[in-house]
């Protein structure tokens, strides 16, 4: 994805919304939902599909378990 693309998808969007003091980057005191990816999407874009963990509201979820929990209900069958 590269730094410019990830910045455009996060910090620039937060700035546009006027929320960049609370969201859009990782810093002490800011809110953040994030993904832990196995690989380096800046070098190999396909790695963005290798999500290991999803953090939402401070709780970590294993990607494979999330996908299995909705199999057949959403997405491709």
C-alpha positions in Angstrom: 0.0 0.0 0.0 2.9 2.3 0.7 3.0 5.2 3.2 1.2 7.7 0.9 -1.7 5.3 0.3 -2.1 4.4 4.0 -1.9 8.1 5.0 -4.6 8.9 2.4 -6.8 6.2 3.8 -6.4 7.2 7.5 -4.9 10.6 8.5 -6.1 12.6 5.4 -9.6 11.3 5.9 -9.6 12.2 9.5 -8.3 15.7 8.6 -11.1 16.1 6.1 -13.7 15.3 8.8 -12.0 17.6 11.3 -11.3 14.6 13.6 -7.5 14.4 13.2 -6.9 15.2 16.9 -8.6 12.0 17.9 -8.4 9.6 15.0 -6.3 8.9 11.8 -3.0 8.0 13.4 -1.5 6.0 16.2 -0.5 8.2 19.1 -1.1 8.4 22.9 -4.5 9.6 23.7 -6.0 9.0 20.2 -8.7 6.4 19.4 -7.6 3.7 17.0 -9.0 0.6 15.4 -6.3 -1.3 13.5 -5.3 -4.4 11.7 -2.2 -6.6 12.2 -1.2 -7.8 8.8 1.1 -10.8 8.1 3.5 -9.3 5.6 4.3 -5.9 4.2 1.5 -4.4 2.0 3.9 -1.5 1.1 6.1 -4.0 -0.7 3.5 -6.6 -1.8 -0.1 -5.3 -2.0 -1.5 -8.8 -1.8 -0.4 -8.9 1.8 -3.2 -6.6 2.8 -5.5 -9.7 2.5 -3.4 -11.5 5.2 -5.0 -10.0 8.2 -4.1 -11.8 11.4 -5.8 -9.6 14.1 -8.4 -6.9 14.1 -8.5 -4.5 17.0 -11.8 -2.7 17.6 -12.6 -0.6 20.7 -9.5 -2.0 22.4 -10.3 -5.6 21.9 -8.3 -7.9 19.6 -10.1 -10.5 17.4 -8.5 -13.2 15.3 -9.4 -12.7 11.7 -10.0 -16.3 10.9 -12.5 -16.7 13.7 -14.4 -13.6 12.6 -14.6 -14.9 9.0 -15.7 -18.3 10.1 -18.4 -16.8 12.4 -20.2 -15.2 9.4 -19.5 -17.8 6.7 -22.6 -18.2 4.5 -24.2 -15.0 5.9 -22.1 -12.4 4.1 -19.6 -12.2 1.2 -18.9 -15.0 -1.3 -20.5 -18.4 -0.7 
